[in-house]
Amino acid sequence: MSRGVHNALLITEDSDSSDFEEEINNSIAPMTQLLITLRFYATGNFLITVGDFGGISVASAGKIVKRVSYALAFLSSRYIRLPETPEEKMELKVQFYGLARFPKVIGAIDCTHIKLQCPSKEYGELYRNRKGYFSLNVQALVNANLEFMDVVVRWPGSAHDSNIFANSRLKARIELPEFSDCIILGDSGYALSHYLLTPLAHTTTNAERLYNESQIRTRNVVERSFGVWKRRFPVLFFGLRLKMETTMAVIQACAVLHNMARLQNDPQPPDDIENIKQLLSAEISEIEAATQPQINSPAQALRTALIMEHFSVL
């Protein structure tokens, strides 16, 4: 992990020619800058605490965190990516099928809120989410190993999950013929389509109940991923008090580091089992108030066919 990060730091050394950056480059080794930044991610504390830890000023700590976060985010294309080969897609389908016997799934999608300080007086209210605090609404597609395959870090907290997906490159990519035999799972806040399957608002048959149970249990990997991510990097849980561009870079950098940790089989923070059970129980109630009804649509017909062909014989 450190080799890739170290290389990224070296690549960006020439990107800023300010006197301060020159001083940093000459006095603080890239690895030390990395450790200072990781300290910030891991503690969720203020920059003054990180500065005290590294024996540097708050201004220096802030610029180091910004610089290293951009360097880590630069690695996104290497560590955060969709499956490309038929073999990679098949491996994902097998892994997801092993969770709750839902066929053809390659990923689960959802959004999570990362707390912010009010960005500005003029546009601040755009970032206030439905729970009343300021945030960025971050979209992620994850695989069965809790790894991020796509992350979108740019939408304010007031943005709806379905609107973020509708305007994402992920949607354009997943609609290409190369993913024609693939499915992603989302909650009832997303619009049902031939490639994005959501829960049924009402179930009447045993097959439909099995479909909903399998869909919810399979999709739960995205909630678990968010939980592990925020426990591994508490700064995402407690919130960020940085400029917006740096905040986005920190979030993206933490996603890269999370995937690195998963690939290295780094021990993950323990799951909050009771919280997961509550989420699963609450999901049933939320489905009753589905916000994206799809009546007699081709996507609904596809979902019905899947229920009849697969879940009715389980």
Phi, psi and chi 1 to 4 in degrees:
 res  aa     phi    psi   chi1   chi2   chi3   chi4
   1 MET       -  -46.0 -179.2  179.6   73.9      -
   2 SER   -64.8  -29.6   60.8      -      -      -
   3 ARG   -64.0  -46.4 -179.9  179.7  -60.8  174.5
   4 GLY   -64.0  -41.4      -      -      -      -
   5 VAL   -66.6  -42.6  173.7      -      -      -
   6 HIS   -60.7  -42.4 -179.0   76.5      -      -
   7 ASN   -63.1  -40.6  -70.1  -20.1      -      -
   8 ALA   -63.9  -39.0      -      -      -      -
   9 LEU   -63.0  -41.4  -74.3  169.9      -      -
  10 LEU   -64.9  -37.5  -66.5  177.3      -      -
  11 ILE   -61.6  -37.9  -70.7  172.1      -      -
  12 THR   -90.0    0.1   58.2      -      -      -
  13 GLU   -62.2  -31.5  -82.1 -173.7   -5.1      -
  14 ASP   -92.2    4.1  -63.3  -30.3      -      -
  15 SER   -80.5  -16.0   62.5      -      -      -
  16 ASP  -133.1  122.6 -168.1  -30.0      -      -
  17 SER  -103.3   14.2   58.9      -      -      -
  18 SER   -66.0  157.9   69.3      -      -      -
  19 ASP   -61.0  -38.0  -67.3  -20.8      -      -
  20 PHE   -63.0  -47.4  177.6   84.7      -      -
  21 GLU   -62.1  -36.3  -69.7  -63.9  -18.6      -
  22 GLU   -64.0  -39.7 -176.6  176.8   -6.5      -
  23 GLU   -64.8  -42.4  178.3 -177.2   -9.0      -
  24 ILE   -61.6  -46.0  -72.3  -64.9      -      -
  25 ASN   -60.0  -36.2  -68.9  -20.6      -      -
  26 ASN   -81.6  -26.0  -68.6  -26.1      -      -
  27 SER  -109.0  -25.8   61.7      -      -      -
  28 ILE  -121.6  119.0  -57.3  179.3      -      -
  29 ALA   -64.6  150.2      -      -      -      -
  30 PRO   -52.9  -39.7  -28.7   35.8      -      -
  31 MET   -65.9  -37.1 -174.9   55.5   65.7      -
  32 THR   -66.1  -40.1  -56.7      -      -      -
  33 GLN   -61.5  -39.6  -64.2 -179.3   49.3      -
  34 LEU   -62.3  -45.0  172.9   64.1      -      -
  35 LEU   -65.2  -38.0  -66.7  175.6      -      -
  36 ILE   -62.1  -42.7  -70.2  171.2      -      -
  37 THR   -67.0  -42.3  -56.1      -      -      -
  38 LEU   -62.1  -35.7  -68.4  179.2      -      -
  39 ARG   -60.4  -41.5  176.0   75.7  173.4 -176.3
  40 PHE   -64.4  -45.1  176.6   72.9      -      -
  41 TYR   -62.8  -39.4  -65.0  169.5      -      -
  42 ALA   -81.5  -23.1      -      -      -      -
  43 THR  -102.1  -26.7   59.4      -      -      -
  44 GLY    69.1   19.9      -      -      -      -
  45 ASN   -89.4 -179.7  -74.6  -29.3      -      -
  46 PHE   -78.2  162.0  -66.3   98.0      -      -
  47 LEU   -61.8  -28.8  -72.1  170.8      -      -
  48 ILE   -63.9  -34.1 -171.2  171.3      -      -
  49 THR   -68.9  -41.9  -53.8      -      -      -
  50 VAL   -65.8  -38.6 -179.7      -      -      -
  51 GLY   -62.8  -42.6      -      -      -      -
  52 ASP   -62.3  -38.9  -70.2  -17.4      -      -
  53 PHE   -63.0  -39.5  170.2   76.2      -      -
  54 GLY   -95.0   -1.6      -      -      -      -
  55 GLY    69.0   35.2      -      -      -      -
  56 ILE  -130.3  168.7   57.5  177.3      -      -
  57 SER   -75.8  164.8   67.3      -      -      -
  58 VAL   -62.1  -40.8  173.8      -      -      -
  59 ALA   -61.3  -43.4      -      -      -      -
  60 SER   -65.0  -42.6  -63.5      -      -      -
  61 ALA   -61.0  -42.5      -      -      -      -
  62 GLY   -63.4  -41.3      -      -      -      -
  63 LYS   -72.6  -32.6  -67.1 -165.3  175.7 -175.2
  64 ILE   -67.6  -45.6  -73.5  173.4      -      -
  65 VAL   -59.7  -42.5  167.5      -      -      -
  66 LYS   -62.5  -48.1  175.8 -178.7  178.3  179.9
  67 ARG   -64.8  -45.6 -178.9  167.3  179.0  -90.6
  68 VAL   -69.1  -37.0  174.6      -      -      -
  69 SER   -62.9  -41.0  -64.0      -      -      -
  70 TYR   -64.5  -38.7  -87.9   94.2      -      -
  71 ALA   -64.8  -41.1      -      -      -      -
  72 LEU   -68.5  -42.8  -70.3  168.5      -      -
  73 ALA   -60.9  -29.1      -      -      -      -
  74 PHE   -60.3  -22.9  178.6   78.7      -      -
  75 LEU   -86.6    3.6  -59.4  173.5      -      -
  76 SER   -56.7  -42.2  -67.3      -      -      -
  77 SER   -64.5  -21.5   59.3      -      -      -
  78 ARG   -85.8  -35.4 -176.1 -173.3  -54.0  177.9
  79 TYR  -109.6  -17.4  -69.6   97.6      -      -
  80 ILE  -120.3  104.3  -58.4  175.8      -      -
  81 ARG  -155.8  156.0   62.8 -177.1 -172.5   85.8
  82 LEU   -80.2  158.1  -68.0  171.0      -      -
  83 PRO   -64.7  142.6   24.9  -35.2      -      -
  84 GLU  -114.2  -38.8  -62.8  177.0   -5.9      -
  85 THR   -95.5  157.2   66.0      -      -      -
  86 PRO   -57.2  -34.1  -25.2   34.5      -      -
  87 GLU   -66.0  -41.3  -68.2   75.2   18.9      -
  88 GLU   -65.3  -41.5  -71.2  178.0  -26.4      -
  89 LYS   -64.0  -43.1  -63.1 -175.8 -177.8   74.5
  90 MET   -64.3  -38.5 -179.5   55.2   65.8      -
  91 GLU   -62.5  -41.8 -178.2  179.4   -0.3      -
  92 LEU   -64.3  -41.4  -71.4  175.9      -      -
  93 LYS   -62.1  -40.9  -68.3  177.1 -176.8  178.8
  94 VAL   -64.7  -43.7  171.1      -      -      -
  95 GLN   -63.4  -44.9  -69.1  173.6   -9.2      -
  96 PHE   -68.3  -38.1  -88.8  108.9      -      -
  97 TYR   -61.7  -33.8 -171.1   83.0      -      -
  98 GLY   -68.4  -15.6      -      -      -      -
  99 LEU   -77.0  -50.4  -63.2  177.9      -      -
 100 ALA  -153.2   24.3      -      -      -      -
 101 ARG    62.3   36.9  -55.6  178.6   72.3  178.7
 102 PHE   -98.3  123.0 -155.1  108.4      -      -
 103 PRO   -82.6  154.3   30.8  -35.0      -      -
 104 LYS    67.2   10.9  -60.4 -176.2  179.0 -177.9
 105 VAL   -82.3  133.4  176.6      -      -      -
 106 ILE  -117.3   -7.9   63.2  166.5      -      -
 107 GLY  -172.4  162.1      -      -      -      -
 108 ALA  -124.2  138.3      -      -      -      -
 109 ILE  -119.5  143.4 -170.7  171.9      -      -
 110 ASP  -168.0  176.8 -156.3   -5.6      -      -
 111 CYS  -124.4  155.8  -68.2      -      -      -
 112 THR  -139.5  150.1 -172.4      -      -      -
 113 HIS   -97.2  133.4  -71.0  -87.8      -      -
 114 ILE  -110.6  121.1  -53.8  -63.5      -      -
 115 LYS   -65.4  145.6  -64.4  177.9 -176.5  177.6
 116 LEU  -134.2  162.4  -53.5  171.5      -      -
 117 GLN   -80.2  159.0   65.5  179.4   -2.3      -
 118 CYS   -55.8  119.3 -177.8      -      -      -
 119 PRO   -63.9  -41.0  -18.7   31.8      -      -
 120 SER  -165.3  158.5   69.5      -      -      -
 121 LYS   -69.4  -33.9  -66.8 -178.6  179.3  179.4
 122 GLU   -74.4  -43.1 -175.2  176.3    2.0      -
 123 TYR  -115.0    8.3  -58.4  107.2      -      -
 124 GLY   -55.3  -40.8      -      -      -      -
 125 GLU   -65.6  -21.6  -72.5  -54.5  -50.2      -
 126 LEU   -63.3  -25.7  -73.2  174.1      -      -
 127 TYR   -93.6   -1.1  -69.7   85.3      -      -
 128 ARG   -81.8  120.3 -169.4 -176.6  -62.1  -83.4
 129 ASN   -87.7 -179.2   61.4   33.9      -      -
 130 ARG   -67.3  -15.8   58.8 -173.8  176.1   84.0
 131 LYS   -90.4   -3.5  -65.5 -175.9  178.6 -179.6
 132 GLY   100.2   -2.9      -      -      -      -
 133 TYR  -113.9  163.3   60.8   85.6      -      -
 134 PHE   -79.8  139.1  -61.1  106.3      -      -
 135 SER  -161.9  167.4   68.3      -      -      -
 136 LEU  -103.1  136.1  -80.1  174.3      -      -
 137 ASN   -94.8  107.4 -163.4    7.3      -      -
 138 VAL  -100.1  122.2  178.5      -      -      -
 139 GLN   -92.8  141.0  174.8 -175.1  -78.4      -
 140 ALA  -144.4  142.4      -      -      -      -
 141 LEU  -111.0  126.7  179.7   73.9      -      -
 142 VAL  -123.6  160.4  -53.9      -      -      -
 143 ASN  -102.7 -174.8   62.7   22.9      -      -
 144 ALA   -71.0  -15.9      -      -      -      -
 145 ASN   -94.7   16.7 -168.3   40.9      -      -
 146 LEU    63.7   26.4  -49.2 -173.9      -      -
 147 GLU   -97.5  142.9  -62.4  169.1   17.8      -
 148 PHE   -76.5  131.2  -65.1  118.8      -      -
 149 MET  -107.0  -17.3  -63.8 -171.2  -66.3      -
 150 ASP  -159.8  136.0 -174.8   81.7      -      -
 151 VAL  -136.0  133.5  178.2      -      -      -
 152 VAL  -120.0  114.9  178.5      -      -      -
 153 VAL  -123.5   80.9 -172.1      -      -      -
 154 ARG  -161.2   -5.0   63.1 -173.8  179.0   90.4
 155 TRP   -96.6  140.2  -71.5   84.1      -      -
 156 PRO   -69.5  162.9   26.8  -35.3      -      -
 157 GLY   -61.1  -23.0      -      -      -      -
 158 SER   -79.2  -11.1   62.6      -      -      -
 159 ALA   -70.5  138.4      -      -      -      -
 160 HIS   -81.1  145.6 -166.1  -82.7      -      -
 161 ASP   -53.4  -44.9  -65.2    1.3      -      -
 162 SER   -66.3  -32.4   61.7      -      -      -
 163 ASN   -71.2  -36.7 -172.5   48.5      -      -
 164 ILE   -62.4  -45.6  -63.8  174.8      -      -
 165 PHE   -66.3  -40.8  176.5   68.7      -      -
 166 ALA   -61.8  -25.3      -      -      -      -
 167 ASN  -109.3   19.7  -68.8  -83.2      -      -
 168 SER  -100.6  156.2   67.6      -      -      -
 169 ARG   -68.0  -26.4  -73.9 -177.6  -67.7  179.8
 170 LEU   -58.9  -43.5  172.6   62.9      -      -
 171 LYS   -60.8  -45.5 -179.4  177.8 -176.3  -66.7
 172 ALA   -62.9  -38.0      -      -      -      -
 173 ARG   -70.9  -43.7  178.4   79.4 -175.2  -82.6
 174 ILE   -71.5  -16.9 -151.6   73.5      -      -
 175 GLU   -85.6   -4.1  -70.5  177.7  -14.4      -
 176 LEU   -71.9  155.5  -65.3  175.7      -      -
 177 PRO   -57.3  -27.9  -26.5   35.1      -      -
 178 GLU   -63.6  -18.8   62.3  179.5  -60.0      -
 179 PHE  -111.9   22.3  -69.6   99.5      -      -
 180 SER   -64.4  -25.5   59.8      -      -      -
 181 ASP  -107.6   26.8 -164.2   37.5      -      -
 182 CYS  -122.0  152.2  -61.5      -      -      -
 183 ILE  -129.9  141.3  -70.0  171.9      -      -
 184 ILE  -117.7  152.9   61.0  176.0      -      -
 185 LEU  -112.2  139.0  -59.2 -179.5      -      -
 186 GLY  -138.5  171.2      -      -      -      -
 187 ASP   -84.8 -174.6   61.6   24.9      -      -
 188 SER   -71.8   -5.7   55.1      -      -      -
 189 GLY   -78.0  -11.5      -      -      -      -
 190 TYR   -96.4  153.3  -69.7   95.7      -      -
 191 ALA   -76.3  132.9      -      -      -      -
 192 LEU   -66.1  135.7  177.3   68.3      -      -
 193 SER  -144.8  179.3   69.2      -      -      -
 194 HIS   -71.0  -15.4   67.3  -82.0      -      -
 195 TYR  -116.9  -14.3   55.0   82.1      -      -
 196 LEU  -118.5  105.9 -160.9  167.6      -      -
 197 LEU   -99.0  135.7  -62.6 -174.3      -      -
 198 THR  -117.4  168.6   58.9      -      -      -
 199 PRO   -69.4  158.3  -14.5   28.1      -      -
 200 LEU   -76.7  138.5  -68.7  161.6      -      -
 201 ALA   -69.8  -33.4      -      -      -      -
 202 HIS  -140.0  140.2  -55.0  -76.8      -      -
 203 THR  -118.7  139.5   60.2      -      -      -
 204 THR  -124.5  -25.3   56.4      -      -      -
 205 THR  -112.3  164.7   67.5      -      -      -
 206 ASN   -64.1  -37.5 -173.8   55.2      -      -
 207 ALA   -62.6  -40.0      -      -      -      -
 208 GLU   -66.9  -38.3  -69.5  175.7  -17.8      -
 209 ARG   -66.0  -39.4  -74.5 -172.1  -72.5  -89.0
 210 LEU   -64.8  -39.7  -75.0  174.1      -      -
 211 TYR   -58.9  -50.8  166.7   85.9      -      -
 212 ASN   -61.4  -43.3  -95.4   14.8      -      -
 213 GLU   -62.7  -45.2  178.9 -177.0   -9.2      -
 214 SER   -66.1  -41.1  178.7      -      -      -
 215 GLN   -62.7  -44.1 -158.0  -90.3    1.1      -
 216 ILE   -68.9  -43.9  -67.3  169.8      -      -
 217 ARG   -66.6  -37.6  -71.9  175.4   57.8 -166.5
 218 THR   -70.4  -42.2  -56.0      -      -      -
 219 ARG   -70.8  -16.1 -164.0 -174.6   75.4 -116.9
 220 ASN   -60.1  -17.5  179.5 -111.8      -      -
 221 VAL   -60.9  -30.3  -64.6      -      -      -
 222 VAL   -72.2  -37.6   69.2      -      -      -
 223 GLU   -66.1  -40.5  -63.5  -69.0  -12.1      -
 224 ARG   -63.5  -39.8  -71.1 -174.3   58.5 -153.1
 225 SER   -60.5  -44.9  -63.7      -      -      -
 226 PHE   -62.0  -40.8  -71.1  148.4      -      -
 227 GLY   -63.7  -46.4      -      -      -      -
 228 VAL   -63.6  -42.3  170.7      -      -      -
 229 TRP   -59.1  -47.2 -170.2   35.6      -      -
 230 LYS   -76.2  -26.7  -69.2 -177.2  179.3 -178.3
 231 ARG   -76.7  -32.3  -73.4 -165.9  -60.7  -83.4
 232 ARG   -72.6  -34.5  177.1  170.6  -84.8  134.1
 233 PHE  -125.8   83.3  -57.1  106.7      -      -
 234 PRO   -57.2  -20.9  -27.0   36.3      -      -
 235 VAL   -58.4  -29.0   70.3      -      -      -
 236 LEU   -74.1  -27.1  -58.7  177.1      -      -
 237 PHE   -81.8  -45.0  175.6   79.6      -      -
 238 PHE   -77.9  -24.4  -68.1  111.3      -      -
 239 GLY   107.8  163.9      -      -      -      -
 240 LEU  -118.9  138.5  -70.4  152.7      -      -
 241 ARG  -120.4   52.8  -63.4  173.2  176.9  -90.0
 242 LEU  -121.5  171.8  -54.5  170.9      -      -
 243 LYS   -63.1  153.9  -68.9 -177.3  178.4  179.8
 244 MET   -57.9  -43.7 -175.9   58.0   65.5      -
 245 GLU   -62.7  -40.1  -66.2   79.7    5.3      -
 246 THR   -69.9  -38.4  -53.7      -      -      -
 247 THR   -58.5  -46.2  -67.5      -      -      -
 248 MET   -62.2  -40.1  -67.2  179.7  179.3      -
 249 ALA   -65.2  -39.3      -      -      -      -
 250 VAL   -62.9  -44.4  167.6      -      -      -
 251 ILE   -62.8  -45.8  -64.3  170.6      -      -
 252 GLN   -63.8  -40.9 -169.7   74.9   24.0      -
 253 ALA   -62.6  -41.2      -      -      -      -
 254 CYS   -65.4  -32.5  -72.6      -      -      -
 255 ALA   -66.9  -41.0      -      -      -      -
 256 VAL   -62.4  -46.7  170.2      -      -      -
 257 LEU   -64.8  -35.6  -70.3  173.4      -      -
 258 HIS   -60.8  -46.3  170.0   81.3      -      -
 259 ASN   -64.8  -38.6  -83.3   11.4      -      -
 260 MET   -57.9  -45.3  -72.9 -178.5  174.9      -
 261 ALA   -63.5  -40.5      -      -      -      -
 262 ARG   -64.9  -42.5  -61.6  -60.1  -59.6  174.0
 263 LEU   -66.0  -30.0  -68.8  170.5      -      -
 264 GLN   -89.5    4.0  -59.7  -98.6  -13.8      -
 265 ASN    56.5   37.0  -66.1  -41.6      -      -
 266 ASP   -67.8  135.3 -172.0   64.5      -      -
 267 PRO   -55.6  132.9  -24.9   34.8      -      -
 268 GLN   -95.4  154.3   69.7 -178.6   45.6      -
 269 PRO   -58.3  146.1  -20.3   31.7      -      -
 270 PRO   -62.4  143.1   23.4  -33.9      -      -
 271 ASP   -69.8  144.4  -74.7  -31.0      -      -
 272 ASP   -85.3   90.5 -172.6  -16.2      -      -
 273 ILE   -60.2  -43.9  -59.9  -59.7      -      -
 274 GLU   -63.7  -38.4  -68.6  -58.3  -41.3      -
 275 ASN   -65.4  -39.0 -175.7   48.8      -      -
 276 ILE   -63.2  -42.2  -70.1  175.5      -      -
 277 LYS   -61.7  -40.8  -70.7 -179.7  178.9  178.3
 278 GLN   -65.1  -39.2  -68.0  175.8    5.7      -
 279 LEU   -62.7  -42.9  -73.7  171.9      -      -
 280 LEU   -65.7  -39.5  -69.9  174.7      -      -
 281 SER   -68.1  -42.1  -61.7      -      -      -
 282 ALA   -67.1  -26.1      -      -      -      -
 283 GLU   -61.0  -37.3 -172.8   71.4   28.2      -
 284 ILE   -61.7  -42.7  -56.9  -61.6      -      -
 285 SER   -67.9  -38.3  -59.8      -      -      -
 286 GLU   -67.2  -31.9  -68.3  179.4    3.3      -
 287 ILE   -62.4  -32.7  -70.6  171.4      -      -
 288 GLU   -61.9  -25.6  -62.0  -62.2  -32.0      -
 289 ALA  -107.1   40.2      -      -      -      -
 290 ALA   -55.0  136.3      -      -      -      -
 291 THR   -98.6   -3.6   59.1      -      -      -
 292 GLN  -125.9   69.2  -62.5  -72.7  -18.1      -
 293 PRO   -65.4  139.0   25.8  -34.0      -      -
 294 GLN  -129.9  104.2  -57.9  -72.2  -31.4      -
 295 ILE  -102.4  122.0  -58.1  175.8      -      -
 296 ASN    53.0   36.8  -63.8  -33.6      -      -
 297 SER   -92.8  159.1   67.9      -      -      -
 298 PRO   -57.6  -36.5  -25.6   34.8      -      -
 299 ALA   -66.1  -36.7      -      -      -      -
 300 GLN   -66.8  -37.9 -172.3 -178.9   44.0      -
 301 ALA   -64.6  -38.4      -      -      -      -
 302 LEU   -64.3  -42.3 -176.7  147.7      -      -
 303 ARG   -64.4  -41.6 -177.8  173.2   61.9 -178.6
 304 THR   -62.6  -40.9  -59.3      -      -      -
 305 ALA   -63.2  -40.0      -      -      -      -
 306 LEU   -63.1  -41.0  175.9   65.0      -      -
 307 ILE   -63.1  -44.7  -66.8  171.3      -      -
 308 MET   -69.8  -39.1  -64.7  -60.2  -62.5      -
 309 GLU   -81.8  -31.4  -65.6  172.7    5.0      -
 310 HIS  -110.2  -56.2 -179.6   74.1      -      -
 311 PHE   -76.7  -22.1  -68.5   94.5      -      -
 312 SER   -73.2  -15.2   62.7      -      -      -
 313 VAL  -108.0    5.0  -62.6      -      -      -
 314 LEU   -75.5      -  -68.2 -179.6      -      -
